Amino acid sequence: MRKGLLSMLMFTMGAVFVLGQTTYSDFETVSLTFEGFGGASFEQVENPNKSGINTSDKVARMIKNDGQPWGGSLIELEAPIDFSTNKHFRMKVWSPNAGRTVLLKTENLMNGAIFYEQSQTTTVGGAWEELTFDFTGVNTAESY
């Protein structure tokens, strides 16, 4: 069985990162290993803004440093994502400004040419918001 890859470009991601009803991380106890790429760094931190939709104690913070014009965080999952029933990711995001692009990409571990990605744009600055990524167009015959 191939492991799935999940990469994302984000600012601060919190509380719950889910696909359908499968929770991949709530960041209170990180069970996933995140690896920054393209000049991005990742760490688990105390929630700097316990308000609105995210009052959890811990969040994941990704900062885009110098390097490539793009950057993100990679998560290698234990098993491929089951897209036969789960087709939507939800992510709580905090960004300093509205209008920031958040890209969520799934990729085949053995063949990076097999991928599916969706972007959302933040609509608020300085507050938490939940972004939903629609993966109904993903090729379910592939492994991600």
N, CA, C and O atoms as CSV, one atom per row, in Angstrom:
chain,resi,resn,atom,element,x,y,z
A,1,MET,N,N,0.845,-1.171,0.000
A,1,MET,CA,C,0.000,0.000,0.000
A,1,MET,C,C,0.891,1.234,0.000
A,1,MET,O,O,1.808,1.324,0.816
A,2,ARG,N,N,0.645,2.178,-0.888
A,2,ARG,CA,C,1.426,3.402,-0.962
A,2,ARG,C,C,0.983,4.390,0.095
A,2,ARG,O,O,-0.192,4.461,0.454
A,3,LYS,N,N,1.927,5.136,0.577
A,3,LYS,CA,C,1.597,6.210,1.501
A,3,LYS,C,C,1.134,7.407,0.690
A,3,LYS,O,O,1.555,7.585,-0.453
A,4,GLY,N,N,0.283,8.219,1.265
A,4,GLY,CA,C,-0.182,9.417,0.583
A,4,GLY,C,C,0.654,10.613,0.969
A,4,GLY,O,O,1.245,10.637,2.049
A,5,LEU,N,N,0.710,11.588,0.117
A,5,LEU,CA,C,1.396,12.832,0.408
A,5,LEU,C,C,0.392,13.966,0.378
A,5,LEU,O,O,-0.559,13.955,-0.403
A,6,LEU,N,N,0.612,14.917,1.215
A,6,LEU,CA,C,-0.273,16.061,1.284
A,6,LEU,C,C,0.595,17.279,1.520
A,6,LEU,O,O,1.306,17.352,2.521
A,7,SER,N,N,0.544,18.227,0.617
A,7,SER,CA,C,1.323,19.433,0.848
A,7,SER,C,C,0.392,20.621,0.841
A,7,SER,O,O,-0.661,20.601,0.205
A,8,MET,N,N,0.789,21.654,1.552
A,8,MET,CA,C,-0.097,22.792,1.664
A,8,MET,C,C,0.695,24.068,1.869
A,8,MET,O,O,1.782,24.064,2.448
A,9,LEU,N,N,0.135,25.144,1.390
A,9,LEU,CA,C,0.680,26.455,1.636
A,9,LEU,C,C,-0.309,27.167,2.528
A,9,LEU,O,O,-1.475,27.329,2.168
A,10,MET,N,N,0.148,27.592,3.689
A,10,MET,CA,C,-0.780,28.195,4.637
A,10,MET,C,C,-0.038,29.128,5.561
A,10,MET,O,O,1.183,29.258,5.475
A,11,PHE,N,N,-0.743,29.755,6.413
A,11,PHE,CA,C,-0.141,30.680,7.358
A,11,PHE,C,C,-0.202,30.064,8.745
A,11,PHE,O,O,0.809,29.520,9.189
A,12,THR,N,N,-1.270,30.110,9.430
A,12,THR,CA,C,-1.429,29.367,10.667
A,12,THR,C,C,-2.645,28.479,10.500
A,12,THR,O,O,-3.724,28.946,10.135
A,13,MET,N,N,-2.466,27.211,10.765
A,13,MET,CA,C,-3.536,26.248,10.573
A,13,MET,C,C,-3.871,25.688,11.934
A,13,MET,O,O,-2.979,25.307,12.691
A,14,GLY,N,N,-5.135,25.637,12.246
A,14,GLY,CA,C,-5.440,25.247,13.595
A,14,GLY,C,C,-6.529,24.240,13.769
A,14,GLY,O,O,-7.198,23.794,12.836
A,15,ALA,N,N,-6.662,23.916,15.011
A,15,ALA,CA,C,-7.680,23.066,15.591
A,15,ALA,C,C,-7.871,21.774,14.837
A,15,ALA,O,O,-7.382,20.738,15.286
A,16,VAL,N,N,-8.553,21.783,13.721
A,16,VAL,CA,C,-8.874,20.522,13.081
A,16,VAL,C,C,-8.605,20.607,11.588
A,16,VAL,O,O,-9.033,21.551,10.924
A,17,PHE,N,N,-7.906,19.632,11.070
A,17,PHE,CA,C,-7.658,19.505,9.642
A,17,PHE,C,C,-8.333,18.208,9.245
A,17,PHE,O,O,-7.867,17.130,9.615
A,18,VAL,N,N,-9.422,18.292,8.500
A,18,VAL,CA,C,-10.219,17.096,8.255
A,18,VAL,C,C,-10.525,16.907,6.782
A,18,VAL,O,O,-10.548,17.863,6.006
A,19,LEU,N,N,-10.757,15.669,6.414
A,19,LEU,CA,C,-11.262,15.290,5.108
A,19,LEU,C,C,-12.542,14.544,5.391
A,19,LEU,O,O,-12.522,13.472,5.994
A,20,GLY,N,N,-13.669,15.108,4.955
A,20,GLY,CA,C,-14.949,14.490,5.280
A,20,GLY,C,C,-15.065,14.391,6.777
A,20,GLY,O,O,-15.074,15.414,7.462
A,21,GLN,N,N,-15.155,13.200,7.302
A,21,GLN,CA,C,-15.226,13.005,8.740
A,21,GLN,C,C,-13.959,12.362,9.302
A,21,GLN,O,O,-13.957,11.907,10.446
A,22,THR,N,N,-12.889,12.318,8.518
A,22,THR,CA,C,-11.626,11.785,8.988
A,22,THR,C,C,-10.761,12.945,9.460
A,22,THR,O,O,-10.444,13.837,8.674
A,23,THR,N,N,-10.376,12.945,10.729
A,23,THR,CA,C,-9.526,13.998,11.256
A,23,THR,C,C,-8.075,13.561,11.128
A,23,THR,O,O,-7.697,12.509,11.644
A,24,TYR,N,N,-7.256,14.360,10.442
A,24,TYR,CA,C,-5.843,14.041,10.277
A,24,TYR,C,C,-4.995,14.643,11.385
A,24,TYR,O,O,-4.000,14.037,11.781
A,25,SER,N,N,-5.348,15.802,11.894
A,25,SER,CA,C,-4.622,16.372,13.023
A,25,SER,C,C,-5.436,17.467,13.667
A,25,SER,O,O,-6.082,18.265,12.988
A,26,ASP,N,N,-5.398,17.497,15.002
A,26,ASP,CA,C,-6.031,18.589,15.726
A,26,ASP,C,C,-4.975,19.470,16.390
A,26,ASP,O,O,-5.312,20.471,17.023
A,27,PHE,N,N,-3.697,19.103,16.250
A,27,PHE,CA,C,-2.539,19.854,16.727
A,27,PHE,C,C,-2.437,19.955,18.235
A,27,PHE,O,O,-1.469,20.527,18.737
A,28,GLU,N,N,-3.394,19.423,18.976
A,28,GLU,CA,C,-3.230,19.358,20.425
A,28,GLU,C,C,-2.165,18.303,20.729
A,28,GLU,O,O,-1.327,18.481,21.613
A,29,THR,N,N,-2.216,17.223,19.992
A,29,THR,CA,C,-1.178,16.191,20.051
A,29,THR,C,C,-0.852,15.845,18.607
A,29,THR,O,O,-1.558,15.051,17.983
A,30,VAL,N,N,0.198,16.426,18.077
A,30,VAL,CA,C,0.546,16.229,16.668
A,30,VAL,C,C,0.913,14.771,16.435
A,30,VAL,O,O,1.821,14.239,17.074
A,31,SER,N,N,0.207,14.139,15.526
A,31,SER,CA,C,0.499,12.761,15.175
A,31,SER,C,C,1.096,12.678,13.777
A,31,SER,O,O,1.443,11.594,13.309
A,32,LEU,N,N,1.214,13.811,13.117
A,32,LEU,CA,C,1.768,13.870,11.770
A,32,LEU,C,C,3.105,14.601,11.803
A,32,LEU,O,O,3.327,15.472,12.644
A,33,THR,N,N,3.987,14.241,10.885
A,33,THR,CA,C,5.260,14.939,10.759
A,33,THR,C,C,5.167,15.878,9.566
A,33,THR,O,O,4.901,15.447,8.444
A,34,PHE,N,N,5.386,17.149,9.814
A,34,PHE,CA,C,5.338,18.164,8.765
A,34,PHE,C,C,6.762,18.536,8.380
A,34,PHE,O,O,7.630,18.670,9.242
A,35,GLU,N,N,6.998,18.702,7.093
A,35,GLU,CA,C,8.312,19.081,6.588
A,35,GLU,C,C,8.144,20.311,5.701
A,35,GLU,O,O,7.390,20.280,4.728
A,36,GLY,N,N,8.836,21.376,6.030
A,36,GLY,CA,C,8.766,22.588,5.223
A,36,GLY,C,C,9.575,22.439,3.946
A,36,GLY,O,O,10.562,21.704,3.916
A,37,PHE,N,N,9.160,23.132,2.887
A,37,PHE,CA,C,9.919,23.128,1.630
A,37,PHE,C,C,9.804,24.501,0.984
A,37,PHE,O,O,8.904,25.275,1.311
A,38,GLY,N,N,10.723,24.804,0.060
A,38,GLY,CA,C,10.690,26.071,-0.675
A,38,GLY,C,C,10.897,27.294,0.213
A,38,GLY,O,O,10.394,28.375,-0.093
A,39,GLY,N,N,11.631,27.131,1.309
A,39,GLY,CA,C,11.865,28.255,2.214
A,39,GLY,C,C,10.826,28.404,3.309
A,39,GLY,O,O,10.815,29.414,4.012
A,40,ALA,N,N,9.955,27.423,3.467
A,40,ALA,CA,C,8.913,27.492,4.502
A,40,ALA,C,C,9.370,26.737,5.750
A,40,ALA,O,O,10.089,25.742,5.663
A,41,SER,N,N,8.945,27.225,6.895
A,41,SER,CA,C,9.213,26.512,8.144
A,41,SER,C,C,7.880,26.173,8.797
A,41,SER,O,O,6.878,26.858,8.592
A,42,PHE,N,N,7.887,25.113,9.581
A,42,PHE,CA,C,6.671,24.629,10.220
A,42,PHE,C,C,6.971,24.333,11.674
A,42,PHE,O,O,8.038,23.814,12.003
A,43,GLU,N,N,6.022,24.666,12.550
A,43,GLU,CA,C,6.147,24.288,13.955
A,43,GLU,C,C,4.785,24.291,14.623
A,43,GLU,O,O,3.856,24.968,14.184
A,44,GLN,N,N,4.691,23.518,15.692
A,44,GLN,CA,C,3.495,23.520,16.528
A,44,GLN,C,C,3.717,24.594,17.588
A,44,GLN,O,O,4.767,24.627,18.230
A,45,VAL,N,N,2.725,25.479,17.775
A,45,VAL,CA,C,2.862,26.593,18.719
A,45,VAL,C,C,1.576,26.740,19.530
A,45,VAL,O,O,0.542,26.159,19.201
A,46,GLU,N,N,1.668,27.524,20.587
A,46,GLU,CA,C,0.470,27.909,21.331
A,46,GLU,C,C,-0.381,28.781,20.409
A,46,GLU,O,O,0.153,29.599,19.659
A,47,ASN,N,N,-1.673,28.612,20.461
A,47,ASN,CA,C,-2.580,29.400,19.630
A,47,ASN,C,C,-2.421,30.888,19.986
A,47,ASN,O,O,-2.714,31.283,21.114
A,48,PRO,N,N,-1.959,31.716,19.034
A,48,PRO,CA,C,-1.747,33.133,19.327
A,48,PRO,C,C,-3.035,33.955,19.344
A,48,PRO,O,O,-3.026,35.123,19.732
A,49,ASN,N,N,-4.140,33.339,18.922
A,49,ASN,CA,C,-5.404,34.066,18.843
A,49,ASN,C,C,-6.553,33.107,19.150
A,49,ASN,O,O,-7.272,32.689,18.243
A,50,LYS,N,N,-6.727,32.756,20.426
A,50,LYS,CA,C,-7.816,31.858,20.846
A,50,LYS,C,C,-9.122,32.636,20.788
A,50,LYS,O,O,-9.540,33.246,21.773
A,51,SER,N,N,-9.754,32.608,19.636
A,51,SER,CA,C,-10.987,33.374,19.466
A,51,SER,C,C,-11.810,32.772,18.333
A,51,SER,O,O,-11.344,31.907,17.591
A,52,GLY,N,N,-13.040,33.249,18.221
A,52,GLY,CA,C,-13.907,32.833,17.114
A,52,GLY,C,C,-14.047,31.333,17.019
A,52,GLY,O,O,-14.406,30.670,17.992
A,53,ILE,N,N,-13.763,30.794,15.843
A,53,ILE,CA,C,-13.966,29.369,15.583
A,53,ILE,C,C,-12.814,28.495,16.069
A,53,ILE,O,O,-12.900,27.271,15.978
A,54,ASN,N,N,-11.730,29.098,16.588
A,54,ASN,CA,C,-10.597,28.287,17.030
A,54,ASN,C,C,-10.099,28.733,18.401
A,54,ASN,O,O,-9.313,29.674,18.516
A,55,THR,N,N,-10.567,28.047,19.430
A,55,THR,CA,C,-10.130,28.336,20.795
A,55,THR,C,C,-9.213,27.234,21.328
A,55,THR,O,O,-9.009,27.123,22.537
A,56,SER,N,N,-8.662,26.420,20.425
A,56,SER,CA,C,-7.772,25.334,20.842
A,56,SER,C,C,-6.473,25.907,21.417
A,56,SER,O,O,-6.124,27.061,21.170
A,57,ASP,N,N,-5.776,25.082,22.180
A,57,ASP,CA,C,-4.524,25.515,22.794
A,57,ASP,C,C,-3.365,25.524,21.808
A,57,ASP,O,O,-2.512,26.410,21.869
A,58,LYS,N,N,-3.320,24.552,20.902
A,58,LYS,CA,C,-2.198,24.406,19.973
A,58,LYS,C,C,-2.654,24.561,18.532
A,58,LYS,O,O,-3.775,24.200,18.173
A,59,VAL,N,N,-1.760,25.106,17.713
A,59,VAL,CA,C,-1.993,25.221,16.271
A,59,VAL,C,C,-0.690,24.912,15.552
A,59,VAL,O,O,0.368,24.832,16.176
A,60,ALA,N,N,-0.771,24.741,14.255
A,60,ALA,CA,C,0.406,24.575,13.421
A,60,ALA,C,C,0.679,25.913,12.740
A,60,ALA,O,O,-0.239,26.548,12.222
A,61,ARG,N,N,1.944,26.340,12.741
A,61,ARG,CA,C,2.288,27.608,12.094
A,61,ARG,C,C,3.298,27.335,10.993
A,61,ARG,O,O,4.331,26.706,11.220
A,62,MET,N,N,2.986,27.818,9.799
A,62,MET,CA,C,3.889,27.732,8.674
A,62,MET,C,C,4.239,29.153,8.276
A,62,MET,O,O,3.357,29.984,8.061
A,63,ILE,N,N,5.529,29.426,8.180
A,63,ILE,CA,C,6.003,30.744,7.776
A,63,ILE,C,C,6.807,30.589,6.502
A,63,ILE,O,O,7.687,29.731,6.415
A,64,LYS,N,N,6.507,31.417,5.512
A,64,LYS,CA,C,7.243,31.398,4.251
A,64,LYS,C,C,8.428,32.341,4.379
A,64,LYS,O,O,8.259,33.559,4.436
A,65,ASN,N,N,9.635,31.771,4.423
A,65,ASN,CA,C,10.877,32.531,4.502
A,65,ASN,C,C,11.448,32.716,3.100
A,65,ASN,O,O,10.812,32.343,2.115
A,66,ASP,N,N,12.645,33.291,3.008
A,66,ASP,CA,C,13.316,33.432,1.715
A,66,ASP,C,C,13.531,32.062,1.101
A,66,ASP,O,O,13.588,31.055,1.806
A,67,GLY,N,N,13.647,32.032,-0.185
A,67,GLY,CA,C,13.829,30.782,-0.923
A,67,GLY,C,C,13.084,30.897,-2.232
A,67,GLY,O,O,13.229,31.884,-2.952
A,68,GLN,N,N,12.302,29.910,-2.536
A,68,GLN,CA,C,11.500,29.914,-3.760
A,68,GLN,C,C,10.353,30.917,-3.631
A,68,GLN,O,O,10.019,31.324,-2.518
A,69,PRO,N,N,9.742,31.325,-4.754
A,69,PRO,CA,C,8.570,32.206,-4.658
A,69,PRO,C,C,7.360,31.476,-4.076
A,69,PRO,O,O,6.371,32.113,-3.712
A,70,TRP,N,N,7.430,30.149,-3.986
A,70,TRP,CA,C,6.387,29.335,-3.382
A,70,TRP,C,C,7.015,28.569,-2.223
A,70,TRP,O,O,8.239,28.483,-2.127
A,71,GLY,N,N,6.217,28.032,-1.376
A,71,GLY,CA,C,6.720,27.227,-0.274
A,71,GLY,C,C,5.548,26.605,0.453
A,71,GLY,O,O,4.401,27.011,0.264
A,72,GLY,N,N,5.832,25.645,1.262
A,72,GLY,CA,C,4.734,24.998,1.973
A,72,GLY,C,C,5.216,23.989,2.964
A,72,GLY,O,O,6.369,24.003,3.395
A,73,SER,N,N,4.313,23.113,3.319
A,73,SER,CA,C,4.541,22.084,4.305
A,73,SER,C,C,4.059,20.762,3.738
A,73,SER,O,O,2.991,20.690,3.130
A,74,LEU,N,N,4.842,19.727,3.937
A,74,LEU,CA,C,4.532,18.402,3.422
A,74,LEU,C,C,4.190,17.485,4.582
A,74,LEU,O,O,4.877,17.481,5.604
A,75,ILE,N,N,3.127,16.708,4.421
A,75,ILE,CA,C,2.736,15.697,5.398
A,75,ILE,C,C,2.715,14.356,4.672
A,75,ILE,O,O,2.029,14.216,3.659
A,76,GLU,N,N,3.441,13.386,5.165
A,76,GLU,CA,C,3.371,12.040,4.599
A,76,GLU,C,C,2.421,11.229,5.471
A,76,GLU,O,O,2.682,11.018,6.656
A,77,LEU,N,N,1.323,10.777,4.882
A,77,LEU,CA,C,0.303,10.040,5.621
A,77,LEU,C,C,0.644,8.561,5.703
A,77,LEU,O,O,1.416,8.051,4.892
A,78,GLU,N,N,0.073,7.878,6.676
A,78,GLU,CA,C,0.303,6.449,6.883
A,78,GLU,C,C,-0.278,5.592,5.759
A,78,GLU,O,O,0.257,4.530,5.440
A,79,ALA,N,N,-1.360,6.053,5.170
A,79,ALA,CA,C,-2.049,5.283,4.130
A,79,ALA,C,C,-2.661,6.264,3.132
A,79,ALA,O,O,-2.848,7.438,3.450
A,80,PRO,N,N,-2.970,5.789,1.935
A,80,PRO,CA,C,-3.605,6.677,0.948
A,80,PRO,C,C,-4.942,7.227,1.466
A,80,PRO,O,O,-5.605,6.612,2.301
A,81,ILE,N,N,-5.303,8.370,0.960
A,81,ILE,CA,C,-6.574,9.002,1.305
A,81,ILE,C,C,-7.692,8.288,0.560
A,81,ILE,O,O,-7.561,8.013,-0.633
A,82,ASP,N,N,-8.773,7.990,1.237
A,82,ASP,CA,C,-9.920,7.340,0.610
A,82,ASP,C,C,-10.843,8.420,0.045
A,82,ASP,O,O,-11.663,8.992,0.763
A,83,PHE,N,N,-10.694,8.685,-1.240
A,83,PHE,CA,C,-11.521,9.704,-1.886
A,83,PHE,C,C,-12.852,9.145,-2.394
A,83,PHE,O,O,-13.632,9.886,-2.994
A,84,SER,N,N,-13.130,7.867,-2.173
A,84,SER,CA,C,-14.394,7.312,-2.664
A,84,SER,C,C,-15.586,7.900,-1.912
A,84,SER,O,O,-16.674,8.006,-2.478
A,85,THR,N,N,-15.404,8.281,-0.661
A,85,THR,CA,C,-16.505,8.868,0.105
A,85,THR,C,C,-16.167,10.251,0.653
A,85,THR,O,O,-17.062,11.074,0.843
A,86,ASN,N,N,-14.889,10.513,0.907
A,86,ASN,CA,C,-14.478,11.802,1.469
A,86,ASN,C,C,-13.897,12.680,0.373
A,86,ASN,O,O,-12.853,12.359,-0.196
A,87,LYS,N,N,-14.563,13.777,0.077
A,87,LYS,CA,C,-14.123,14.611,-1.034
A,87,LYS,C,C,-13.920,16.077,-0.662
A,87,LYS,O,O,-13.687,16.906,-1.542
A,88,HIS,N,N,-14.002,16.411,0.621
A,88,HIS,CA,C,-13.832,17.794,1.043
A,88,HIS,C,C,-12.894,17.871,2.243
A,88,HIS,O,O,-13.065,17.153,3.228
A,89,PHE,N,N,-11.903,18.751,2.145
A,89,PHE,CA,C,-11.025,19.055,3.266
A,89,PHE,C,C,-11.505,20.349,3.892
A,89,PHE,O,O,-11.901,21.276,3.186
A,90,ARG,N,N,-11.471,20.417,5.209
A,90,ARG,CA,C,-11.752,21.659,5.935
A,90,ARG,C,C,-10.528,22.011,6.744
A,90,ARG,O,O,-9.926,21.147,7.381
A,91,MET,N,N,-10.159,23.277,6.720
A,91,MET,CA,C,-8.978,23.733,7.427
A,91,MET,C,C,-9.273,25.094,8.049
A,91,MET,O,O,-9.748,26.007,7.373
A,92,LYS,N,N,-8.991,25.221,9.333
A,92,LYS,CA,C,-9.110,26.521,9.990
A,92,LYS,C,C,-7.793,27.252,9.780
A,92,LYS,O,O,-6.722,26.724,10.080
A,93,VAL,N,N,-7.882,28.464,9.263
A,93,VAL,CA,C,-6.694,29.225,8.874
A,93,VAL,C,C,-6.759,30.609,9.489
A,93,VAL,O,O,-7.821,31.230,9.531
A,94,TRP,N,N,-5.619,31.092,9.969
A,94,TRP,CA,C,-5.478,32.471,10.421
A,94,TRP,C,C,-4.419,33.113,9.550
A,94,TRP,O,O,-3.305,32.601,9.436
A,95,SER,N,N,-4.761,34.225,8.939
A,95,SER,CA,C,-3.834,34.957,8.080
A,95,SER,C,C,-3.819,36.413,8.520
A,95,SER,O,O,-4.848,36.929,8.956
A,96,PRO,N,N,-2.684,37.085,8.416
A,96,PRO,CA,C,-2.656,38.494,8.802
A,96,PRO,C,C,-3.468,39.377,7.858
A,96,PRO,O,O,-3.888,40.471,8.236
A,97,ASN,N,N,-3.688,38.909,6.637
A,97,ASN,CA,C,-4.400,39.710,5.640
A,97,ASN,C,C,-5.397,38.872,4.861
A,97,ASN,O,O,-5.199,37.674,4.658
A,98,ALA,N,N,-6.464,39.512,4.431
A,98,ALA,CA,C,-7.388,38.864,3.490
A,98,ALA,C,C,-6.713,38.817,2.126
A,98,ALA,O,O,-5.775,39.568,1.859
A,99,GLY,N,N,-7.194,37.940,1.277
A,99,GLY,CA,C,-6.683,37.869,-0.085
A,99,GLY,C,C,-5.452,36.995,-0.248
A,99,GLY,O,O,-4.813,37.036,-1.299
A,100,ARG,N,N,-5.099,36.206,0.757
A,100,ARG,CA,C,-3.948,35.297,0.668
A,100,ARG,C,C,-4.404,33.957,0.109
A,100,ARG,O,O,-5.467,33.454,0.476
A,101,THR,N,N,-3.605,33.383,-0.775
A,101,THR,CA,C,-3.938,32.101,-1.383
A,101,THR,C,C,-3.439,30.958,-0.507
A,101,THR,O,O,-2.290,30.954,-0.066
A,102,VAL,N,N,-4.320,29.988,-0.262
A,102,VAL,CA,C,-3.970,28.770,0.458
A,102,VAL,C,C,-4.179,27.626,-0.525
A,102,VAL,O,O,-5.290,27.411,-1.011
A,103,LEU,N,N,-3.117,26.898,-0.813
A,103,LEU,CA,C,-3.157,25.788,-1.764
A,103,LEU,C,C,-3.085,24.480,-0.992
A,103,LEU,O,O,-2.230,24.314,-0.122
A,104,LEU,N,N,-3.970,23.563,-1.304
A,104,LEU,CA,C,-3.943,22.223,-0.727
A,104,LEU,C,C,-3.746,21.247,-1.878
A,104,LEU,O,O,-4.533,21.211,-2.825
A,105,LYS,N,N,-2.687,20.460,-1.779
A,105,LYS,CA,C,-2.329,19.548,-2.869
A,105,LYS,C,C,-2.153,18.145,-2.321
A,105,LYS,O,O,-1.483,17.951,-1.307
A,106,THR,N,N,-2.753,17.161,-2.988
A,106,THR,CA,C,-2.496,15.754,-2.680
A,106,THR,C,C,-1.646,15.207,-3.811
A,106,THR,O,O,-1.789,15.608,-4.966
A,107,GLU,N,N,-0.757,14.283,-3.463
A,107,GLU,CA,C,0.201,13.799,-4.445
A,107,GLU,C,C,0.497,12.330,-4.189
A,107,GLU,O,O,0.483,11.875,-3.046
A,108,ASN,N,N,0.766,11.591,-5.259
A,108,ASN,CA,C,1.171,10.198,-5.150
A,108,ASN,C,C,2.616,10.137,-4.663
A,108,ASN,O,O,3.476,10.837,-5.197
A,109,LEU,N,N,2.890,9.311,-3.661
A,109,LEU,CA,C,4.220,9.232,-3.066
A,109,LEU,C,C,5.284,8.787,-4.062
A,109,LEU,O,O,6.413,9.275,-4.013
A,110,MET,N,N,4.950,7.882,-4.952
A,110,MET,CA,C,5.927,7.333,-5.894
A,110,MET,C,C,6.026,8.112,-7.205
A,110,MET,O,O,7.026,8.012,-7.917
A,111,ASN,N,N,4.984,8.890,-7.525
A,111,ASN,CA,C,4.960,9.598,-8.801
A,111,ASN,C,C,4.352,10.988,-8.591
A,111,ASN,O,O,3.129,11.135,-8.576
A,112,GLY,N,N,5.199,12.001,-8.429
A,112,GLY,CA,C,4.741,13.367,-8.191
A,112,GLY,C,C,3.928,13.961,-9.321
A,112,GLY,O,O,3.281,14.993,-9.139
A,113,ALA,N,N,3.948,13.325,-10.499
A,113,ALA,CA,C,3.139,13.812,-11.620
A,113,ALA,C,C,1.664,13.478,-11.413
A,113,ALA,O,O,0.802,14.020,-12.105
A,114,ILE,N,N,1.370,12.590,-10.465
A,114,ILE,CA,C,-0.011,12.258,-10.125
A,114,ILE,C,C,-0.381,13.090,-8.904
A,114,ILE,O,O,0.074,12.816,-7.794
A,115,PHE,N,N,-1.208,14.103,-9.119
A,115,PHE,CA,C,-1.578,14.997,-8.023
A,115,PHE,C,C,-2.931,15.636,-8.308
A,115,PHE,O,O,-3.443,15.583,-9.426
A,116,TYR,N,N,-3.486,16.232,-7.279
A,116,TYR,CA,C,-4.700,17.032,-7.416
A,116,TYR,C,C,-4.588,18.154,-6.405
A,116,TYR,O,O,-4.178,17.929,-5.266
A,117,GLU,N,N,-4.951,19.365,-6.814
A,117,GLU,CA,C,-4.834,20.501,-5.915
A,117,GLU,C,C,-5.994,21.464,-6.088
A,117,GLU,O,O,-6.614,21.541,-7.148
A,118,GLN,N,N,-6.265,22.184,-5.035
A,118,GLN,CA,C,-7.296,23.221,-5.033
A,118,GLN,C,C,-6.779,24.400,-4.218
A,118,GLN,O,O,-6.038,24.221,-3.251
A,119,SER,N,N,-7.173,25.599,-4.615
A,119,SER,CA,C,-6.795,26.815,-3.887
A,119,SER,C,C,-8.034,27.498,-3.340
A,119,SER,O,O,-9.115,27.431,-3.925
A,120,GLN,N,N,-7.856,28.143,-2.224
A,120,GLN,CA,C,-8.875,29.014,-1.645
A,120,GLN,C,C,-8.178,30.318,-1.281
A,120,GLN,O,O,-6.962,30.354,-1.095
A,121,THR,N,N,-8.947,31.370,-1.184
A,121,THR,CA,C,-8.411,32.674,-0.821
A,121,THR,C,C,-9.003,33.105,0.510
A,121,THR,O,O,-10.211,33.012,0.723
A,122,THR,N,N,-8.138,33.579,1.406
A,122,THR,CA,C,-8.641,34.050,2.693
A,122,THR,C,C,-9.511,35.285,2.466
A,122,THR,O,O,-9.235,36.102,1.589
A,123,THR,N,N,-10.549,35.403,3.261
A,123,THR,CA,C,-11.481,36.529,3.103
A,123,THR,C,C,-11.425,37.502,4.262
A,123,THR,O,O,-12.026,38.574,4.203
A,124,VAL,N,N,-10.702,37.136,5.325
A,124,VAL,CA,C,-10.555,38.024,6.479
A,124,VAL,C,C,-9.085,38.065,6.879
A,124,VAL,O,O,-8.321,37.149,6.576
A,125,GLY,N,N,-8.708,39.116,7.548
A,125,GLY,CA,C,-7.358,39.234,8.079
A,125,GLY,C,C,-7.417,39.357,9.581
A,125,GLY,O,O,-8.321,39.990,10.125
A,126,GLY,N,N,-6.449,38.752,10.258
A,126,GLY,CA,C,-6.366,38.860,11.708
A,126,GLY,C,C,-7.435,38.104,12.461
A,126,GLY,O,O,-7.718,38.422,13.616
A,127,ALA,N,N,-8.037,37.109,11.830
A,127,ALA,CA,C,-9.072,36.294,12.481
A,127,ALA,C,C,-9.063,34.901,11.849
A,127,ALA,O,O,-8.587,34.711,10.730
A,128,TRP,N,N,-9.597,33.945,12.587
A,128,TRP,CA,C,-9.711,32.587,12.078
A,128,TRP,C,C,-10.868,32.489,11.094
A,128,TRP,O,O,-11.901,33.135,11.268
A,129,GLU,N,N,-10.687,31.680,10.064
A,129,GLU,CA,C,-11.781,31.332,9.159
A,129,GLU,C,C,-11.593,29.894,8.708
A,129,GLU,O,O,-10.475,29.380,8.686
A,130,GLU,N,N,-12.689,29.254,8.350
A,130,GLU,CA,C,-12.613,27.876,7.880
A,130,GLU,C,C,-12.686,27.879,6.367
A,130,GLU,O,O,-13.623,28.418,5.778
A,131,LEU,N,N,-11.685,27.269,5.743
A,131,LEU,CA,C,-11.663,27.129,4.291
A,131,LEU,C,C,-12.019,25.688,3.946
A,131,LEU,O,O,-11.598,24.762,4.639
A,132,THR,N,N,-12.785,25.495,2.892
A,132,THR,CA,C,-13.156,24.163,2.438
A,132,THR,C,C,-12.599,23.957,1.040
A,132,THR,O,O,-12.765,24.799,0.157
A,133,PHE,N,N,-11.939,22.829,0.856
A,133,PHE,CA,C,-11.317,22.493,-0.419
A,133,PHE,C,C,-12.094,21.333,-1.035
A,133,PHE,O,O,-12.189,20.259,-0.440
A,134,ASP,N,N,-12.644,21.546,-2.213
A,134,ASP,CA,C,-13.490,20.570,-2.899
A,134,ASP,C,C,-12.634,19.683,-3.806
A,134,ASP,O,O,-12.070,20.154,-4.794
A,135,PHE,N,N,-12.543,18.414,-3.466
A,135,PHE,CA,C,-11.742,17.467,-4.232
A,135,PHE,C,C,-12.631,16.491,-5.014
A,135,PHE,O,O,-12.213,15.365,-5.283
A,136,THR,N,N,-13.840,16.904,-5.380
A,136,THR,CA,C,-14.721,16.007,-6.132
A,136,THR,C,C,-14.160,15.681,-7.512
A,136,THR,O,O,-14.566,14.683,-8.108
A,137,GLY,N,N,-13.250,16.482,-8.034
A,137,GLY,CA,C,-12.664,16.233,-9.337
A,137,GLY,C,C,-11.453,15.328,-9.321
A,137,GLY,O,O,-10.880,15.054,-10.375
A,138,VAL,N,N,-11.041,14.848,-8.139
A,138,VAL,CA,C,-9.854,13.994,-8.037
A,138,VAL,C,C,-10.086,12.666,-8.750
A,138,VAL,O,O,-11.194,12.131,-8.720
A,139,ASN,N,N,-9.050,12.133,-9.389
A,139,ASN,CA,C,-9.132,10.838,-10.053
A,139,ASN,C,C,-9.050,9.744,-8.986
A,139,ASN,O,O,-7.966,9.460,-8.477
A,140,THR,N,N,-10.170,9.136,-8.648
A,140,THR,CA,C,-10.210,8.141,-7.576
A,140,THR,C,C,-9.534,6.819,-7.973
A,140,THR,O,O,-9.371,5.934,-7.133
A,141,ALA,N,N,-9.147,6.683,-9.227
A,141,ALA,CA,C,-8.420,5.469,-9.636
A,141,ALA,C,C,-6.950,5.550,-9.238
A,141,ALA,O,O,-6.248,4.539,-9.256
A,142,GLU,N,N,-6.480,6.740,-8.880
A,142,GLU,CA,C,-5.091,6.937,-8.463
A,142,GLU,C,C,-4.977,6.879,-6.943
A,142,GLU,O,O,-5.982,6.935,-6.234
A,143,SER,N,N,-3.757,6.766,-6.455
A,143,SER,CA,C,-3.481,6.721,-5.027
A,143,SER,C,C,-2.789,8.020,-4.620
A,143,SER,O,O,-1.820,8.440,-5.252
A,144,TYR,N,N,-3.297,8.652,-3.556
A,144,TYR,CA,C,-2.739,9.911,-3.075
A,144,TYR,C,C,-2.397,9.782,-1.604
A,144,TYR,O,O,-1.910,10.736,-0.998
